[in-house]
Amino acid sequence: MSMEAVRQGKTKLRKITMNDQAKLNRQETNRYQILKIFYDIAASNGSGIAIINTDRLIARVVENGLMSQDEANSAFARLIDENLLSLDDVAFGHTKITHFGIKKIEDFIKYPDQPNVF
C-alpha cells in the first residue's frame, strides 16, 4: 500500500484485529525460536560461534513441528535482514549468529519483562 494510494482514498484502512496480533506474535515467536537455537549451539560449544547449515536446520524445525516451511523461511529471512543472523558461506548454505543476535537473546533472558521484538 503506497502513501499516495492512501492520500487519494484508493486504499481502505482497517483496524488491527486480534488475528493480526496473533499472526505477529507467532512470527516473533518463530524468529525467537530459531535465534535461540543458534545461541544455544554457540553457548554449548564454548566458542560463542554457531555456524549451521540453514537447510538442515529448517528441515529439523519443520520435522519437530515448531513451524511450517514457509514460516521458517520467513523467520530466517527476517533475522538476516535484522542482522541477527548472517550468511557465512552462501555456497554451502551456512548461517551464523551475529554479535547483535547474541546480545538480543541475552537481553531477552536478562530482562524478560522488557519489550523485545524479534
Biopython code that builds the backbone (N, CA, C, O; Angstrom):
import numpy as np
from Bio.PDB.StructureBuilder import StructureBuilder

atoms = [
    (1, "MET", "N", (0.853, -1.156, 0.000)),
    (1, "MET", "CA", (0.000, 0.000, 0.000)),
    (1, "MET", "C", (0.904, 1.226, 0.000)),
    (1, "MET", "O", (1.717, 1.397, 0.909)),
    (2, "SER", "N", (0.772, 2.062, -0.992)),
    (2, "SER", "CA", (1.586, 3.266, -1.078)),
    (2, "SER", "C", (0.894, 4.410, -0.350)),
    (2, "SER", "O", (-0.329, 4.424, -0.208)),
    (3, "MET", "N", (1.693, 5.369, 0.108)),
    (3, "MET", "CA", (1.128, 6.549, 0.763)),
    (3, "MET", "C", (0.264, 7.346, -0.211)),
    (3, "MET", "O", (-0.742, 7.935, 0.186)),
    (4, "GLU", "N", (0.651, 7.363, -1.469)),
    (4, "GLU", "CA", (-0.130, 8.088, -2.477)),
    (4, "GLU", "C", (-1.537, 7.481, -2.611)),
    (4, "GLU", "O", (-2.528, 8.205, -2.715)),
    (5, "ALA", "N", (-1.605, 6.163, -2.605)),
    (5, "ALA", "CA", (-2.904, 5.493, -2.699)),
    (5, "ALA", "C", (-3.759, 5.819, -1.472)),
    (5, "ALA", "O", (-4.973, 5.991, -1.583)),
    (6, "VAL", "N", (-3.114, 5.901, -0.294)),
    (6, "VAL", "CA", (-3.848, 6.246, 0.929)),
    (6, "VAL", "C", (-4.366, 7.679, 0.825)),
    (6, "VAL", "O", (-5.524, 7.950, 1.143)),
    (7, "ARG", "N", (-3.504, 8.595, 0.379)),
    (7, "ARG", "CA", (-3.898, 10.007, 0.237)),
    (7, "ARG", "C", (-5.074, 10.180, -0.725)),
    (7, "ARG", "O", (-5.953, 11.011, -0.499)),
    (8, "GLN", "N", (-5.079, 9.406, -1.772)),
    (8, "GLN", "CA", (-6.131, 9.534, -2.774)),
    (8, "GLN", "C", (-7.390, 8.755, -2.400)),
    (8, "GLN", "O", (-8.373, 8.771, -3.141)),
    (9, "GLY", "N", (-7.364, 8.084, -1.272)),
    (9, "GLY", "CA", (-8.534, 7.347, -0.811)),
    (9, "GLY", "C", (-8.784, 6.063, -1.576)),
    (9, "GLY", "O", (-9.891, 5.527, -1.534)),
    (10, "LYS", "N", (-7.772, 5.557, -2.279)),
    (10, "LYS", "CA", (-7.930, 4.333, -3.071)),
    (10, "LYS", "C", (-7.703, 3.070, -2.261)),
    (10, "LYS", "O", (-7.943, 1.964, -2.747)),
    (11, "THR", "N", (-7.247, 3.228, -1.040)),
    (11, "THR", "CA", (-6.952, 2.072, -0.209)),
    (11, "THR", "C", (-7.791, 2.155, 1.059)),
    (11, "THR", "O", (-7.858, 3.199, 1.708)),
    (12, "LYS", "N", (-8.424, 1.048, 1.401)),
    (12, "LYS", "CA", (-9.209, 1.015, 2.628)),
    (12, "LYS", "C", (-8.274, 0.734, 3.794)),
    (12, "LYS", "O", (-7.477, -0.203, 3.756)),
    (13, "LEU", "N", (-8.380, 1.544, 4.814)),
    (13, "LEU", "CA", (-7.633, 1.315, 6.041)),
    (13, "LEU", "C", (-8.518, 0.527, 6.986)),
    (13, "LEU", "O", (-9.738, 0.695, 7.001)),
    (14, "ARG", "N", (-7.900, -0.325, 7.765)),
    (14, "ARG", "CA", (-8.699, -1.103, 8.711)),
    (14, "ARG", "C", (-7.985, -1.179, 10.039)),
    (14, "ARG", "O", (-6.771, -1.000, 10.132)),
    (15, "LYS", "N", (-8.766, -1.448, 11.055)),
    (15, "LYS", "CA", (-8.218, -1.598, 12.393)),
    (15, "LYS", "C", (-7.396, -2.872, 12.494)),
    (15, "LYS", "O", (-7.641, -3.845, 11.781)),
    (16, "ILE", "N", (-6.418, -2.851, 13.390)),
    (16, "ILE", "CA", (-5.667, -4.071, 13.679)),
    (16, "ILE", "C", (-6.595, -4.991, 14.457)),
    (16, "ILE", "O", (-7.234, -4.571, 15.422)),
    (17, "THR", "N", (-6.664, -6.230, 14.039)),
    (17, "THR", "CA", (-7.544, -7.191, 14.689)),
    (17, "THR", "C", (-6.740, -8.139, 15.569)),
    (17, "THR", "O", (-5.510, -8.152, 15.524)),
    (18, "MET", "N", (-7.441, -8.921, 16.359)),
    (18, "MET", "CA", (-6.784, -9.939, 17.189)),
    (18, "MET", "C", (-6.043, -10.930, 16.301)),
    (18, "MET", "O", (-4.986, -11.434, 16.682)),
    (19, "ASN", "N", (-6.588, -11.213, 15.120)),
    (19, "ASN", "CA", (-5.932, -12.120, 14.192)),
    (19, "ASN", "C", (-4.583, -11.558, 13.739)),
    (19, "ASN", "O", (-3.604, -12.295, 13.627)),
    (20, "ASP", "N", (-4.541, -10.232, 13.478)),
    (20, "ASP", "CA", (-3.288, -9.583, 13.110)),
    (20, "ASP", "C", (-2.275, -9.695, 14.240)),
    (20, "ASP", "O", (-1.103, -9.990, 14.006)),
    (21, "GLN", "N", (-2.731, -9.459, 15.463)),
    (21, "GLN", "CA", (-1.841, -9.525, 16.619)),
    (21, "GLN", "C", (-1.340, -10.946, 16.842)),
    (21, "GLN", "O", (-0.168, -11.153, 17.155)),
    (22, "ALA", "N", (-2.219, -11.917, 16.681)),
    (22, "ALA", "CA", (-1.822, -13.316, 16.852)),
    (22, "ALA", "C", (-0.784, -13.706, 15.797)),
    (22, "ALA", "O", (0.180, -14.410, 16.098)),
    (23, "LYS", "N", (-0.986, -13.250, 14.573)),
    (23, "LYS", "CA", (-0.038, -13.555, 13.495)),
    (23, "LYS", "C", (1.322, -12.928, 13.792)),
    (23, "LYS", "O", (2.357, -13.569, 13.611)),
    (24, "LEU", "N", (1.318, -11.686, 14.246)),
    (24, "LEU", "CA", (2.564, -11.008, 14.588)),
    (24, "LEU", "C", (3.273, -11.703, 15.748)),
    (24, "LEU", "O", (4.493, -11.870, 15.724)),
    (25, "ASN", "N", (2.510, -12.105, 16.757)),
    (25, "ASN", "CA", (3.091, -12.829, 17.892)),
    (25, "ASN", "C", (3.702, -14.149, 17.429)),
    (25, "ASN", "O", (4.781, -14.525, 17.887)),
    (26, "ARG", "N", (3.034, -14.842, 16.539)),
    (26, "ARG", "CA", (3.538, -16.111, 16.000)),
    (26, "ARG", "C", (4.852, -15.886, 15.247)),
    (26, "ARG", "O", (5.800, -16.655, 15.406)),
    (27, "GLN", "N", (4.905, -14.833, 14.429)),
    (27, "GLN", "CA", (6.125, -14.529, 13.681)),
    (27, "GLN", "C", (7.282, -14.206, 14.621)),
    (27, "GLN", "O", (8.406, -14.653, 14.393)),
    (28, "GLU", "N", (7.020, -13.435, 15.672)),
    (28, "GLU", "CA", (8.067, -13.118, 16.639)),
    (28, "GLU", "C", (8.530, -14.357, 17.380)),
    (28, "GLU", "O", (9.724, -14.527, 17.625)),
    (29, "THR", "N", (7.595, -15.224, 17.737)),
    (29, "THR", "CA", (7.947, -16.478, 18.412)),
    (29, "THR", "C", (8.814, -17.349, 17.512)),
    (29, "THR", "O", (9.789, -17.940, 17.977)),
    (30, "ASN", "N", (8.473, -17.435, 16.243)),
    (30, "ASN", "CA", (9.269, -18.226, 15.298)),
    (30, "ASN", "C", (10.693, -17.688, 15.200)),
    (30, "ASN", "O", (11.656, -18.453, 15.220)),
    (31, "ARG", "N", (10.818, -16.369, 15.094)),
    (31, "ARG", "CA", (12.153, -15.775, 14.994)),
    (31, "ARG", "C", (12.945, -16.019, 16.268)),
    (31, "ARG", "O", (14.136, -16.327, 16.215)),
    (32, "TYR", "N", (12.286, -15.881, 17.414)),
    (32, "TYR", "CA", (12.964, -16.138, 18.683)),
    (32, "TYR", "C", (13.445, -17.589, 18.758)),
    (32, "TYR", "O", (14.582, -17.840, 19.159)),
    (33, "GLN", "N", (12.597, -18.545, 18.378)),
    (33, "GLN", "CA", (12.964, -19.958, 18.457)),
    (33, "GLN", "C", (14.203, -20.261, 17.617)),
    (33, "GLN", "O", (15.104, -20.969, 18.068)),
    (34, "ILE", "N", (14.248, -19.731, 16.409)),
    (34, "ILE", "CA", (15.397, -20.001, 15.545)),
    (34, "ILE", "C", (16.650, -19.333, 16.093)),
    (34, "ILE", "O", (17.715, -19.949, 16.130)),
    (35, "LEU", "N", (16.532, -18.092, 16.514)),
    (35, "LEU", "CA", (17.697, -17.399, 17.062)),
    (35, "LEU", "C", (18.197, -18.092, 18.324)),
    (35, "LEU", "O", (19.404, -18.175, 18.551)),
    (36, "LYS", "N", (17.281, -18.587, 19.139)),
    (36, "LYS", "CA", (17.658, -19.294, 20.384)),
    (36, "LYS", "C", (18.387, -20.587, 20.074)),
    (36, "LYS", "O", (19.296, -20.960, 20.816)),
    (37, "ILE", "N", (18.029, -21.277, 19.018)),
    (37, "ILE", "CA", (18.754, -22.490, 18.613)),
    (37, "ILE", "C", (20.206, -22.142, 18.309)),
    (37, "ILE", "O", (21.119, -22.825, 18.772)),
    (38, "PHE", "N", (20.421, -21.091, 17.540)),
    (38, "PHE", "CA", (21.786, -20.649, 17.234)),
    (38, "PHE", "C", (22.533, -20.278, 18.514)),
    (38, "PHE", "O", (23.691, -20.656, 18.693)),
    (39, "TYR", "N", (21.880, -19.550, 19.386)),
    (39, "TYR", "CA", (22.501, -19.112, 20.647)),
    (39, "TYR", "C", (22.898, -20.319, 21.495)),
    (39, "TYR", "O", (24.010, -20.370, 22.021)),
    (40, "ASP", "N", (21.999, -21.283, 21.627)),
    (40, "ASP", "CA", (22.284, -22.470, 22.443)),
    (40, "ASP", "C", (23.456, -23.267, 21.890)),
    (40, "ASP", "O", (24.290, -23.754, 22.653)),
    (41, "ILE", "N", (23.526, -23.404, 20.573)),
    (41, "ILE", "CA", (24.639, -24.138, 19.961)),
    (41, "ILE", "C", (25.947, -23.381, 20.191)),
    (41, "ILE", "O", (26.966, -23.982, 20.530)),
    (42, "ALA", "N", (25.914, -22.073, 20.008)),
    (42, "ALA", "CA", (27.130, -21.269, 20.223)),
    (42, "ALA", "C", (27.587, -21.352, 21.674)),
    (42, "ALA", "O", (28.785, -21.440, 21.943)),
    (43, "ALA", "N", (26.644, -21.324, 22.611)),
    (43, "ALA", "CA", (26.996, -21.385, 24.028)),
    (43, "ALA", "C", (27.509, -22.769, 24.422)),
    (43, "ALA", "O", (28.386, -22.889, 25.278)),
    (44, "SER", "N", (26.962, -23.806, 23.800)),
    (44, "SER", "CA", (27.341, -25.165, 24.187)),
    (44, "SER", "C", (28.712, -25.568, 23.683)),
    (44, "SER", "O", (29.361, -26.417, 24.294)),
    (45, "ASN", "N", (29.170, -24.986, 22.590)),
    (45, "ASN", "CA", (30.476, -25.392, 22.075)),
    (45, "ASN", "C", (31.618, -24.564, 22.645)),
    (45, "ASN", "O", (32.781, -24.805, 22.325)),
    (46, "GLY", "N", (31.290, -23.584, 23.492)),
    (46, "GLY", "CA", (32.311, -22.822, 24.192)),
    (46, "GLY", "C", (32.992, -21.742, 23.372)),
    (46, "GLY", "O", (33.710, -20.914, 23.932)),
    (47, "SER", "N", (32.791, -21.728, 22.084)),
    (47, "SER", "CA", (33.468, -20.750, 21.242)),
    (47, "SER", "C", (32.641, -19.488, 21.029)),
    (47, "SER", "O", (33.169, -18.463, 20.600)),
    (48, "GLY", "N", (31.351, -19.561, 21.326)),
    (48, "GLY", "CA", (30.466, -18.438, 21.047)),
    (48, "GLY", "C", (30.108, -18.326, 19.577)),
    (48, "GLY", "O", (29.507, -17.342, 19.145)),
    (49, "ILE", "N", (30.482, -19.347, 18.811)),
    (49, "ILE", "CA", (30.215, -19.338, 17.376)),
    (49, "ILE", "C", (29.322, -20.523, 17.032)),
    (49, "ILE", "O", (29.553, -21.641, 17.493)),
    (50, "ALA", "N", (28.320, -20.276, 16.233)),
    (50, "ALA", "CA", (27.451, -21.349, 15.754)),
    (50, "ALA", "C", (27.258, -21.143, 14.265)),
    (50, "ALA", "O", (26.534, -20.238, 13.848)),
    (51, "ILE", "N", (27.897, -21.973, 13.464)),
    (51, "ILE", "CA", (27.709, -21.931, 12.018)),
    (51, "ILE", "C", (26.904, -23.171, 11.649)),
    (51, "ILE", "O", (27.350, -24.298, 11.862)),
    (52, "ILE", "N", (25.729, -22.954, 11.100)),
    (52, "ILE", "CA", (24.771, -24.037, 10.897)),
    (52, "ILE", "C", (24.314, -24.055, 9.448)),
    (52, "ILE", "O", (24.144, -23.007, 8.826)),
    (53, "ASN", "N", (24.118, -25.253, 8.919)),
    (53, "ASN", "CA", (23.553, -25.392, 7.581)),
    (53, "ASN", "C", (22.079, -25.027, 7.667)),
    (53, "ASN", "O", (21.297, -25.698, 8.341)),
    (54, "THR", "N", (21.719, -23.969, 6.984)),
    (54, "THR", "CA", (20.367, -23.414, 7.063)),
    (54, "THR", "C", (19.300, -24.409, 6.630)),
    (54, "THR", "O", (18.281, -24.552, 7.307)),
    (55, "ASP", "N", (19.515, -25.095, 5.519)),
    (55, "ASP", "CA", (18.513, -26.041, 5.019)),
    (55, "ASP", "C", (18.264, -27.171, 6.013)),
    (55, "ASP", "O", (17.121, -27.574, 6.229)),
    (56, "ARG", "N", (19.332, -27.676, 6.613)),
    (56, "ARG", "CA", (19.174, -28.764, 7.593)),
    (56, "ARG", "C", (18.424, -28.291, 8.829)),
    (56, "ARG", "O", (17.565, -28.998, 9.357)),
    (57, "LEU", "N", (18.761, -27.078, 9.288)),
    (57, "LEU", "CA", (18.083, -26.566, 10.473)),
    (57, "LEU", "C", (16.602, -26.331, 10.201)),
    (57, "LEU", "O", (15.754, -26.671, 11.026)),
    (58, "ILE", "N", (16.292, -25.753, 9.052)),
    (58, "ILE", "CA", (14.882, -25.538, 8.704)),
    (58, "ILE", "C", (14.150, -26.875, 8.642)),
    (58, "ILE", "O", (13.027, -26.988, 9.132)),
    (59, "ALA", "N", (14.770, -27.878, 8.051)),
    (59, "ALA", "CA", (14.143, -29.206, 7.968)),
    (59, "ALA", "C", (13.874, -29.761, 9.367)),
    (59, "ALA", "O", (12.810, -30.329, 9.611)),
    (60, "ARG", "N", (14.830, -29.603, 10.288)),
    (60, "ARG", "CA", (14.637, -30.105, 11.665)),
    (60, "ARG", "C", (13.530, -29.347, 12.385)),
    (60, "ARG", "O", (12.726, -29.944, 13.102)),
    (61, "VAL", "N", (13.490, -28.038, 12.195)),
    (61, "VAL", "CA", (12.456, -27.217, 12.822)),
    (61, "VAL", "C", (11.080, -27.650, 12.336)),
    (61, "VAL", "O", (10.144, -27.770, 13.127)),
    (62, "VAL", "N", (10.960, -27.883, 11.028)),
    (62, "VAL", "CA", (9.686, -28.303, 10.441)),
    (62, "VAL", "C", (9.331, -29.717, 10.904)),
    (62, "VAL", "O", (8.187, -29.972, 11.280)),
    (63, "GLU", "N", (10.303, -30.643, 10.880)),
    (63, "GLU", "CA", (10.060, -32.034, 11.315)),
    (63, "GLU", "C", (9.570, -32.092, 12.754)),
    (63, "GLU", "O", (8.722, -32.918, 13.090)),
    (64, "ASN", "N", (10.098, -31.220, 13.602)),
    (64, "ASN", "CA", (9.709, -31.216, 15.009)),
    (64, "ASN", "C", (8.431, -30.431, 15.275)),
    (64, "ASN", "O", (8.017, -30.282, 16.425)),
    (65, "GLY", "N", (7.808, -29.929, 14.214)),
    (65, "GLY", "CA", (6.525, -29.257, 14.347)),
    (65, "GLY", "C", (6.582, -27.876, 14.972)),
    (65, "GLY", "O", (5.558, -27.361, 15.420)),
    (66, "LEU", "N", (7.764, -27.263, 15.010)),
    (66, "LEU", "CA", (7.860, -25.929, 15.595)),
    (66, "LEU", "C", (7.202, -24.872, 14.717)),
    (66, "LEU", "O", (6.618, -23.910, 15.217)),
    (67, "MET", "N", (7.303, -25.062, 13.391)),
    (67, "MET", "CA", (6.694, -24.126, 12.449)),
    (67, "MET", "C", (6.691, -24.757, 11.073)),
    (67, "MET", "O", (7.330, -25.786, 10.848)),
    (68, "SER", "N", (5.977, -24.142, 10.164)),
    (68, "SER", "CA", (5.920, -24.651, 8.794)),
    (68, "SER", "C", (7.178, -24.237, 8.033)),
    (68, "SER", "O", (7.961, -23.411, 8.503)),
    (69, "GLN", "N", (7.356, -24.822, 6.853)),
    (69, "GLN", "CA", (8.489, -24.478, 5.987)),
    (69, "GLN", "C", (8.470, -22.981, 5.642)),
    (69, "GLN", "O", (9.498, -22.307, 5.722)),
    (70, "ASP", "N", (7.306, -22.475, 5.263)),
    (70, "ASP", "CA", (7.190, -21.052, 4.913)),
    (70, "ASP", "C", (7.489, -20.154, 6.110)),
    (70, "ASP", "O", (8.164, -19.134, 5.972)),
    (71, "GLU", "N", (6.987, -20.532, 7.278)),
    (71, "GLU", "CA", (7.246, -19.735, 8.477)),
    (71, "GLU", "C", (8.738, -19.718, 8.810)),
    (71, "GLU", "O", (9.290, -18.679, 9.171)),
    (72, "ALA", "N", (9.382, -20.874, 8.686)),
    (72, "ALA", "CA", (10.821, -20.962, 8.980)),
    (72, "ALA", "C", (11.624, -20.122, 7.987)),
    (72, "ALA", "O", (12.532, -19.391, 8.382)),
    (73, "ASN", "N", (11.293, -20.225, 6.715)),
    (73, "ASN", "CA", (11.995, -19.421, 5.703)),
    (73, "ASN", "C", (11.816, -17.929, 5.964)),
    (73, "ASN", "O", (12.764, -17.151, 5.864)),
    (74, "SER", "N", (10.604, -17.550, 6.295)),
    (74, "SER", "CA", (10.313, -16.147, 6.582)),
    (74, "SER", "C", (11.080, -15.672, 7.816)),
    (74, "SER", "O", (11.625, -14.568, 7.829)),
    (75, "ALA", "N", (11.120, -16.506, 8.844)),
    (75, "ALA", "CA", (11.842, -16.148, 10.074)),
    (75, "ALA", "C", (13.331, -15.970, 9.793)),
    (75, "ALA", "O", (13.937, -15.000, 10.249)),
    (76, "PHE", "N", (13.924, -16.903, 9.045)),
    (76, "PHE", "CA", (15.342, -16.788, 8.694)),
    (76, "PHE", "C", (15.612, -15.507, 7.917)),
    (76, "PHE", "O", (16.570, -14.790, 8.208)),
    (77, "ALA", "N", (14.778, -15.221, 6.940)),
    (77, "ALA", "CA", (14.980, -14.025, 6.123)),
    (77, "ALA", "C", (14.931, -12.767, 6.987)),
    (77, "ALA", "O", (15.751, -11.864, 6.821)),
    (78, "ARG", "N", (13.990, -12.710, 7.889)),
    (78, "ARG", "CA", (13.859, -11.533, 8.752)),
    (78, "ARG", "C", (15.041, -11.416, 9.705)),
    (78, "ARG", "O", (15.547, -10.316, 9.926)),
    (79, "LEU", "N", (15.491, -12.541, 10.276)),
    (79, "LEU", "CA", (16.643, -12.500, 11.177)),
    (79, "LEU", "C", (17.904, -12.037, 10.451)),
    (79, "LEU", "O", (18.733, -11.330, 11.025)),
    (80, "ILE", "N", (18.041, -12.432, 9.205)),
    (80, "ILE", "CA", (19.183, -11.977, 8.401)),
    (80, "ILE", "C", (19.028, -10.492, 8.078)),
    (80, "ILE", "O", (19.993, -9.734, 8.172)),
    (81, "ASP", "N", (17.824, -10.075, 7.699)),
    (81, "ASP", "CA", (17.568, -8.655, 7.407)),
    (81, "ASP", "C", (17.847, -7.766, 8.619)),
    (81, "ASP", "O", (18.321, -6.639, 8.481)),
    (82, "GLU", "N", (17.548, -8.285, 9.796)),
    (82, "GLU", "CA", (17.734, -7.519, 11.030)),
    (82, "GLU", "C", (19.158, -7.642, 11.583)),
    (82, "GLU", "O", (19.455, -7.109, 12.652)),
    (83, "ASN", "N", (20.036, -8.342, 10.859)),
    (83, "ASN", "CA", (21.435, -8.529, 11.254)),
    (83, "ASN", "C", (21.586, -9.318, 12.559)),
    (83, "ASN", "O", (22.557, -9.131, 13.293)),
    (84, "LEU", "N", (20.631, -10.191, 12.841)),
    (84, "LEU", "CA", (20.736, -11.075, 13.999)),
    (84, "LEU", "C", (21.415, -12.381, 13.599)),
    (84, "LEU", "O", (22.067, -13.028, 14.418)),
    (85, "LEU", "N", (21.259, -12.758, 12.344)),
    (85, "LEU", "CA", (21.986, -13.878, 11.734)),
    (85, "LEU", "C", (22.667, -13.333, 10.491)),
    (85, "LEU", "O", (22.235, -12.331, 9.921)),
    (86, "SER", "N", (23.736, -14.005, 10.074)),
    (86, "SER", "CA", (24.389, -13.607, 8.822)),
    (86, "SER", "C", (24.736, -14.846, 8.015)),
    (86, "SER", "O", (25.005, -15.914, 8.563)),
    (87, "LEU", "N", (24.724, -14.679, 6.712)),
    (87, "LEU", "CA", (25.121, -15.759, 5.825)),
    (87, "LEU", "C", (26.632, -15.877, 5.907)),
    (87, "LEU", "O", (27.350, -14.925, 5.600)),
    (88, "ASP", "N", (27.119, -17.041, 6.319)),
    (88, "ASP", "CA", (28.555, -17.220, 6.499)),
    (88, "ASP", "C", (29.203, -17.763, 5.237)),
    (88, "ASP", "O", (30.268, -17.304, 4.825)),
    (89, "ASP", "N", (28.557, -18.737, 4.632)),
    (89, "ASP", "CA", (29.100, -19.356, 3.421)),
    (89, "ASP", "C", (27.915, -19.680, 2.521)),
    (89, "ASP", "O", (27.298, -20.739, 2.637)),
    (90, "VAL", "N", (27.614, -18.762, 1.634)),
    (90, "VAL", "CA", (26.428, -18.895, 0.791)),
    (90, "VAL", "C", (26.482, -20.168, -0.048)),
    (90, "VAL", "O", (25.455, -20.816, -0.252)),
    (91, "ALA", "N", (27.657, -20.531, -0.531)),
    (91, "ALA", "CA", (27.784, -21.718, -1.391)),
    (91, "ALA", "C", (27.337, -22.985, -0.680)),
    (91, "ALA", "O", (26.753, -23.874, -1.299)),
    (92, "PHE", "N", (27.610, -23.071, 0.615)),
    (92, "PHE", "CA", (27.231, -24.266, 1.376)),
    (92, "PHE", "C", (25.989, -24.047, 2.233)),
    (92, "PHE", "O", (25.588, -24.945, 2.973)),
    (93, "GLY", "N", (25.377, -22.873, 2.146)),
    (93, "GLY", "CA", (24.141, -22.600, 2.875)),
    (93, "GLY", "C", (24.322, -22.467, 4.369)),
    (93, "GLY", "O", (23.422, -22.808, 5.136)),
    (94, "HIS", "N", (25.480, -21.975, 4.796)),
    (94, "HIS", "CA", (25.742, -21.829, 6.226)),
    (94, "HIS", "C", (25.369, -20.442, 6.722)),
    (94, "HIS", "O", (25.597, -19.435, 6.051)),
    (95, "THR", "N", (24.794, -20.421, 7.906)),
    (95, "THR", "CA", (24.380, -19.195, 8.562)),
    (95, "THR", "C", (24.983, -19.183, 9.957)),
    (95, "THR", "O", (25.176, -20.239, 10.559)),
    (96, "LYS", "N", (25.284, -17.989, 10.477)),
    (96, "LYS", "CA", (25.793, -17.907, 11.842)),
    (96, "LYS", "C", (25.104, -16.782, 12.595)),
    (96, "LYS", "O", (24.577, -15.841, 12.002)),
    (97, "ILE", "N", (25.122, -16.903, 13.909)),
    (97, "ILE", "CA", (24.559, -15.860, 14.748)),
    (97, "ILE", "C", (25.569, -14.719, 14.824)),
    (97, "ILE", "O", (26.775, -14.952, 14.912)),
    (98, "THR", "N", (25.072, -13.493, 14.790)),
    (98, "THR", "CA", (25.947, -12.328, 14.885)),
    (98, "THR", "C", (26.082, -11.917, 16.350)),
    (98, "THR", "O", (25.357, -12.404, 17.218)),
    (99, "HIS", "N", (27.019, -11.018, 16.602)),
    (99, "HIS", "CA", (27.175, -10.482, 17.957)),
    (99, "HIS", "C", (25.870, -9.817, 18.398)),
    (99, "HIS", "O", (25.445, -9.963, 19.544)),
    (100, "PHE", "N", (25.240, -9.085, 17.474)),
    (100, "PHE", "CA", (23.978, -8.430, 17.781)),
    (100, "PHE", "C", (22.890, -9.457, 18.124)),
    (100, "PHE", "O", (22.063, -9.213, 19.003)),
    (101, "GLY", "N", (22.890, -10.600, 17.434)),
    (101, "GLY", "CA", (21.937, -11.666, 17.726)),
    (101, "GLY", "C", (22.147, -12.246, 19.113)),
    (101, "GLY", "O", (21.188, -12.522, 19.833)),
    (102, "ILE", "N", (23.413, -12.430, 19.484)),
    (102, "ILE", "CA", (23.735, -12.936, 20.827)),
    (102, "ILE", "C", (23.248, -11.945, 21.882)),
    (102, "ILE", "O", (22.633, -12.341, 22.872)),
    (103, "LYS", "N", (23.522, -10.664, 21.673)),
    (103, "LYS", "CA", (23.089, -9.637, 22.629)),
    (103, "LYS", "C", (21.564, -9.588, 22.737)),
    (103, "LYS", "O", (21.023, -9.394, 23.825)),
    (104, "LYS", "N", (20.881, -9.762, 21.619)),
    (104, "LYS", "CA", (19.410, -9.729, 21.611)),
    (104, "LYS", "C", (18.840, -10.847, 22.495)),
    (104, "LYS", "O", (17.940, -10.611, 23.301)),
    (105, "ILE", "N", (19.369, -12.054, 22.336)),
    (105, "ILE", "CA", (18.910, -13.183, 23.160)),
    (105, "ILE", "C", (19.265, -12.953, 24.625)),
    (105, "ILE", "O", (18.437, -13.182, 25.507)),
    (106, "GLU", "N", (20.487, -12.502, 24.889)),
    (106, "GLU", "CA", (20.898, -12.269, 26.274)),
    (106, "GLU", "C", (20.059, -11.191, 26.942)),
    (106, "GLU", "O", (19.719, -11.317, 28.118)),
    (107, "ASP", "N", (19.721, -10.139, 26.216)),
    (107, "ASP", "CA", (18.840, -9.108, 26.774)),
    (107, "ASP", "C", (17.458, -9.676, 27.069)),
    (107, "ASP", "O", (16.847, -9.337, 28.082)),
    (108, "PHE", "N", (16.970, -10.535, 26.189)),
    (108, "PHE", "CA", (15.666, -11.163, 26.405)),
    (108, "PHE", "C", (15.691, -12.031, 27.657)),
    (108, "PHE", "O", (14.724, -12.045, 28.419)),
    (109, "ILE", "N", (16.795, -12.759, 27.878)),
    (109, "ILE", "CA", (16.924, -13.622, 29.057)),
    (109, "ILE", "C", (17.075, -12.781, 30.326)),
    (109, "ILE", "O", (16.452, -13.075, 31.347)),
    (110, "LYS", "N", (17.899, -11.741, 30.260)),
    (110, "LYS", "CA", (18.147, -10.894, 31.438)),
    (110, "LYS", "C", (16.949, -10.058, 31.812)),
    (110, "LYS", "O", (16.674, -9.861, 32.995)),
    (111, "TYR", "N", (16.232, -9.563, 30.825)),
    (111, "TYR", "CA", (15.135, -8.625, 31.072)),
    (111, "TYR", "C", (13.844, -9.117, 30.416)),
    (111, "TYR", "O", (13.367, -8.524, 29.449)),
    (112, "PRO", "N", (13.284, -10.205, 30.949)),
    (112, "PRO", "CA", (12.102, -10.783, 30.289)),
    (112, "PRO", "C", (10.869, -9.883, 30.312)),
    (112, "PRO", "O", (9.963, -10.059, 29.497)),
    (113, "ASP", "N", (10.824, -8.917, 31.237)),
    (113, "ASP", "CA", (9.670, -8.033, 31.304)),
    (113, "ASP", "C", (9.779, -6.841, 30.363)),
    (113, "ASP", "O", (8.812, -6.100, 30.187)),
    (114, "GLN", "N", (10.941, -6.652, 29.761)),
    (114, "GLN", "CA", (11.138, -5.540, 28.834)),
    (114, "GLN", "C", (10.638, -5.954, 27.444)),
    (114, "GLN", "O", (10.722, -7.123, 27.066)),
    (115, "PRO", "N", (10.123, -4.986, 26.697)),
    (115, "PRO", "CA", (9.692, -5.324, 25.332)),
    (115, "PRO", "C", (10.885, -5.693, 24.463)),
    (115, "PRO", "O", (11.834, -4.918, 24.342)),
    (116, "ASN", "N", (10.839, -6.849, 23.872)),
    (116, "ASN", "CA", (11.868, -7.338, 22.965)),
    (116, "ASN", "C", (11.184, -7.828, 21.705)),
    (116, "ASN", "O", (10.450, -8.816, 21.734)),
    (117, "VAL", "N", (11.416, -7.157, 20.630)),
    (117, "VAL", "CA", (10.789, -7.538, 19.373)),
    (117, "VAL", "C", (11.798, -8.294, 18.535)),
    (117, "VAL", "O", (12.930, -7.845, 18.355)),
    (118, "PHE", "N", (11.386, -9.438, 18.026)),
    (118, "PHE", "CA", (12.258, -10.248, 17.185)),
    (118, "PHE", "C", (11.802, -10.157, 15.765)),
    (118, "PHE", "O", (12.404, -10.769, 14.883)),
]
sb = StructureBuilder()
sb.init_structure("model")
sb.init_model(0)
sb.init_chain("A")
sb.init_seg("    ")
for serial, (resi, resn, name, xyz) in enumerate(atoms, 1):
    if name == "N":
        sb.init_residue(resn, " ", resi, " ")
    sb.init_atom(name, np.array(xyz, "f"), 0.0, 1.0, " ", f" {name:<3s}", serial, name[0])
structure = sb.get_structure()
